[in-house]
Amino acid sequence: MSAKAKAPEQRIDMIRNIGIMAHIDAGKTTTTERVLFYTGSSHYIGEVHDGAAHTDFDEEEQRRGITIYSVATTCFWKPGDPEAHGPEDGAHRINLIDTPGHVDFTVEVERSLRVLDGAIAVFDAVAGVEAQSETVWRQAERYSVPRICFINKLDRVGATVSRTIEMMRERLAAHPILITMPIGLEGDFEAIVDLVTMELVTWPEAEDDKDKGRTFARAPLAEDHAAYDEAREAREAMLEALAEVDDQLMEVFLSEGADALSVEDIRAGLRRVTLSLKGFPVLCGSALKNRGVQPLLDAVVHYLPSPLDIPPIEAELVDGRHAGERVERTPDPEGPLLGLAFKLVQDSHRGPVVLFRVYSGTVHVKDQIYNVARDKKERINKLLLVLASKTEEVESVGPGNIAAAVGLRFTTTGDTLVLSKDKEHVVLPGMQIPDPVIFRSVEAKSAADQKDLDQALERIQKEDPSFTVYEDKDSGQTLMAGQGELHLEVIVNKLERDYRVKARVGKPQVAYRETVSKPTTIEFEYDREVGQKRQYAKVSVEIEPQERGAGNSVVSALPEDDEAYAKFPRELLAAALEGISDSLTRGPLLGYPVVDVTVRLVAASYIEGDSNAASFRAAATMGTNKVILAAGPRLLEPVMDVEVVGPEEFIGNVHSDLNTRRGRVLGMGTRGNAQVVQAHVPLAEMVGYATSLRSVTQGRASHSMQFAAYSEVPSDLQDQIIKKVRGY
């Protein structure tokens, strides 16, 4: 690590906060490695297949050859001057996050997108739009993140550009605009045409083996070039697609023709449609073969937003007479500090390292920070610029930037950071963390290891908000819950490798949910003597099922126009509603949360002197438990969207195997020379599926899956599950 340095002065409009996202194995990390190499941030290209990628520096990532943890890194790029490596050279600063593609680590994408301004979506030119591609695209849509697209792996057999673009239209409902065109495909892929400038971009064979595609050339595409006519047609199609969603270009295009549009006009139009999410520029190349990455970097600078291009961020005032009101914060270096912690990493030497985004103001070393979510004061001991596996200490971090802080003891993912001395404290919305769908029991191998295990699990929970640990009230077992088999497997390995804790873990089990099947009302009277004092409460609770995925609603339906209820003590009403909510956390069948119900408190009565909050909380809890039992309780199981890709001769075996797993095939298609099967399958039936799929396809098929929805378990199977779990 270098000595502490003053952060390079960087104009805010020349900052790009971007992420690279895609389905697993589409080439995100390989693309990131080229970005780091060509921008001068690394001196060699680390390959994923060699376990040497800069952004996959975790041992588990290197062993599996996949990205598990999102990693932030910083680099600099100036279109037309690849040797510009800093703000002093007029280069743009690119804060880049390489995100995972495996569905078990979707939360890493989620929290990265929250702090990014733009993204690169990478697609496999053979596979096209895959299952996790759709998931991350939807996540980006939810946060209104502008994207450019990179169709990768054009050197592979079966690669096409047109089919991938068509899949983007069909599966993503996107408006893709192809702005680079390949010269040749598969083994003949050799160059690309920049359709905006009508230039041929080539990567000549270098005498120096260390060049690795760093040297490239741009030249006007000659009219006698074999691809000239095709390029002219592609450029016309690009301008038409652009004009469809940009009124300014449409006016010139219709009145004066395509030739009247300058390169600057086209780039300005592409930037407008990208920032407005009306269109998505598409580039192509092969990161592994070192072709197409420099034009992609140019596109990041030309078309993705700076912090000044995104709308001011909204936050909520938390104290003072205006508490609850919403205010806007802009990327003003002199404004009040507003930052969002999006990741926590436990460093063996530094302790907790918090990655955060600054939206407004400037933070300095030794500043006293106020964590609004935790109501805690913190002090920043060090500020770090993160360069993948390396860091550089700086004195301050300004708006629009991503950095790391050392010394924050209480801060975790999703927390809002402001300066303690600021007059107004505000809070940003938290992050959307998916519920766990699978769990395993975990226990220390010896009593001496128990304390270490508890501490390790607590630290991992702080790092990973999609991982939870809780105790089963019936069995007393400690259960750890996560997003999938791989997620929990990685955590078990982390316990042993990073924390030197050996634990016994049970088999993966599905996290069910419970609900009701019919509307029901129950009256419940609570009349007890506790400590020689009578406690009384009477409630009437009504429950009814809602649509799947609607969530829970707990409301008071006491008639407000009734004089008796108008005088009903507010503290007793609040306690009753609290008791109802508490009872929904643990259903009567197997103790899983009750979901997708509306519960109403429709009547209540109390006796002055004998009724208190505790009696009403107890009455509402017991009454809700009774009404759930009377309303036909049902088990819900997580159902997964499953996609299997393999040779045609094995598709019959795949169908048969999915049928035995209660799978419902939704459709079939082709992808290159492979067949694709899409199905809905209960997660309980997918445990260990990878091994089974290898067996029925001789190892020649692959699968991916993502959570689809919760669905009712068939009645006969529900009885079997309950008997099995209860042990009789």
Secondary structure, DSSP 4 states (H G I P E B T S, - for coil): -EEEEPPPP--GGGEEEEEEEESTTSSHHHHHHHHHHHTTS-SSPPPGGGT--SS--SHHHHHHTS--S-EEEEEEE-TT-TT--SGGGTPEEEEEEE---SGGGHHHHHHHHHH-SEEEEEEETTTBS-HHHHHHHHHHHHTT--EEEEEE-TTSTT--SHHHHHHHHHHH---EEE-EEEES-GGG--EEEETTTTEEEE-PPPSSTT-TT---EEEEPPTTSTTHHHHHHHHHHHHHHHHHT-HHHHHHHHHH-GGG--HHHHHHHHHHHHHTTS-EEEEE-BTTTTBSHHHHHHHHHHHSPPTTTSPPEEEEE-SSTTTT-EEEE---TTS--EEEEEEEEEETTTEEEEEEEEEES-EETTPEEEETTTTEEEE--EEEEEETTEEEEESEE-TT-EEEEE--SS--TT-EEEETT-SS-EE-----PPPP-EEEEEEESSGGGHHHHHHHHHHHHHH-TT-EEEE-TTT--EEEEESSHHHHHHHHHHHHHHS---EEE---EE--EEEESS-EEEEEEEEEEETTEEEEEEEEEEEEE--TT---EEEE---TT-HHHHTS-HHHHHHHHHHHHHHTTS-TTTSPPB-SEEEEEEEEE--TTT--HHHHHHHHHHHHHHHHHHT-EEEEEEEEEEEEEE-GGGHHHHHHHHHHTT-EEEEEEEETTEEEEEEEEEGGGTTTHHHHHHHHHTT--EEEEEEEEEEEPPHHHHHHHHHHHHT-
